[in-house]
């Protein structure tokens, strides 16, 4: 759950990596030099995005690594957290972390491309976080909207809550969230939105 949830607070780090990768050339005056080479504008934009996305993804590895290291601390009761296995962290990072980083990176990169401003990108990140928190607290708590929220909430928290609603604590500690049904559809929607933001 934490792997999906922390993305909204990681937005500001993502902005620094992804938006700055594009805006930096214009701010430093290096853009005309790059454009004077044989590299096309499309190649520059794609290269900047992929570079920023890669660094943002590597940085986000700190979340599962930090959770694993925290579980090993001597004051933590092993009985309360269950067995620690590599796939528990890797699966959640691949299924939730990477698609969410891709989605937010695409959105913020698109904002930076349109505005060519780091300030506008950071303002967009703040608006996104506040909008997400308000929407999730209003819509996500209403029973009649649970299924819709689980499907369309872009970070996957609603889908996780829906799938694991009746899991016991033992199941939460020992089962992987299956990539099917609402989880699969939610992840496909997140990736699709990311591609849409890049296309625009």
N, C-alpha and C positions, 0 to 999 in steps of 0.2 A: 504494500500500500504506500509506504514512504517513497518508493522509487517513482511512483506516478505523482504523488502529491507535491514533492519538493520542486517539481519543474516550474510551478508558478512563481516560486521565490528565486529560482535560478534564472528567471527571465532577464534580470539586470546583468548577470554575468554573460548570458547569451548575447545580449545587446552589445556588450563590450567586445566580444569576439567577432560576431557576425556583421553587425552594422559598421563597426570600426574598420573592418577589412575592406569595405567599399569606400567609405567616406575618407579614409586616411590619405589616399592618393590625391584627392582634390584639395584637402586641407594642407598637405605638405608641398603641393606644387609638382608632384611626381607624375600626375596623370598625363600631361602632354608628352612626357618622355616615353611612357608606356604605349601611348597611342601612336607614337611615331615608329614603333616597331611593327613587325608583320603580324602581331597578335591582334585578332579581331575583337571588337567590343563585346561580342557574345562570349568569346573565350575568356576574356578578362572577368566578366561578371560570373560565369560559371566557376571559374577557378577560384575567385574570391569567396563565393558561397561555399564551395566544397571544402576549402581550407578552413573557413570559419566554423562550418558544421563539424569538421573533424576535431578541431581543438575544443569546441564546446562539448562534444561527446566524450572526449578523453577527460575533460575537467569534471564532467558529471559522474565519472567512475568513482569520484570521491564519496558519493552517497553510499553505494553498496559496500565499498571498502571500509568506510567509517562505521557502518552498521555492523559489519563483521568484526572489526577490531573492538568495537564497543561490547559485543557479546562475549569477548574473551577476557574482559576486565575482571579482576578477582572479586569485586563486590557484587557481581551479577550472579543471581541464582540460576544455574543451568536448567533447572526444572521449569522455570517460568518462560523460557524462550525456545525450548525444544532443541532438537539436533541441529547442528550447523553443517550444512552441506553446500558445496560450491554451486550446484545447479539451482538452489533456492535463490541465490543472488543473481546468477547469470541469466536465468530465465526471465525474471522480472525486469532486469536491465534491458534485455533484448526486446521483450514484448511491450513494455511500458516506457522505459527510459528513452530508448533510441527513437521510436516514433514521435514521442512528445518533443524531444529535442529537435527533430526534423521539422515538425509542425511550427514550433515557436521560432525556430531559426528562419524558416521560409517567410513567416509573417513579418518578423523584424527586418529581415533583409529586404523584403519588398518595400517596407516603410522607408528604409534608408535609401533605396534606389529612387523612390519617388521624391523624397525631400532633400537628399544629400546633406542631412543634418543629424548629428549625434543627439542634439537636444531633443529634436522631434522624435527620435527613436526611443529615447529614455521616457519621454512623456507618454508615448504609445505603450511602453511597457507598464508604466504606472496605471494607465487607464485599463489595460488588459487585466492586471492583477485585481484591481478594485472591482471591475465589472464581473470578473469571474467569481470572486468571493461573494458578491452581492447576489448574483444569479444563482449560484450553487446553494446559498443559504435559504433563498426563497423557493425556487423551483424544486431543488433536491429534497426538501423536507416534506413535500406534499405527496401523499400516497398515490393520488390519481396520475401524477406525472412521473412516477418512478421508472416505468419502462421506457418512456420517451427520453428521460434524462439519462438513463443508463446507455441508451444507444447513441445519443447525439452529444453528450458532454465530451468535449474533445480530448481531455487529459486522461480519461479512463477511470476516474475515481468513482463515478456513478455506476459504471459497468462492474467494477470490483465489488462495490457494496451490494449490488443486486445479486451477483453470483454467489458471494460468500455470506449472504444474509442469515442463512440457517446453519452455517458451519459451526461446529463446536470448536473450543479453543485448541483441542488436540489436532483437529483437521487443519486449522489455521497454521499450526506449527509444523505440520508434516505433509501437506498436500500442495502441489503446484496448481496454480490457477489454469484451467484448461483453455487452450486457444481454439474455442469454437463458440457457436451461438452468438450471444450479445457481445462477448469479448472480441471475437474475430471481426464482427461487423463494425464495432466501435473503432478498432485499430485500423481497419480499412478506410473508414471515414476520416480518421485523423491523417493518414498518409495522403488520402485524396485531397483533403483541404490544403495540406502542405504543397502538393503539386499544383493545385489551383492558384495559390498565392504566388508561386514562382512563375506560373504562366502569365499572370496578370502583370 
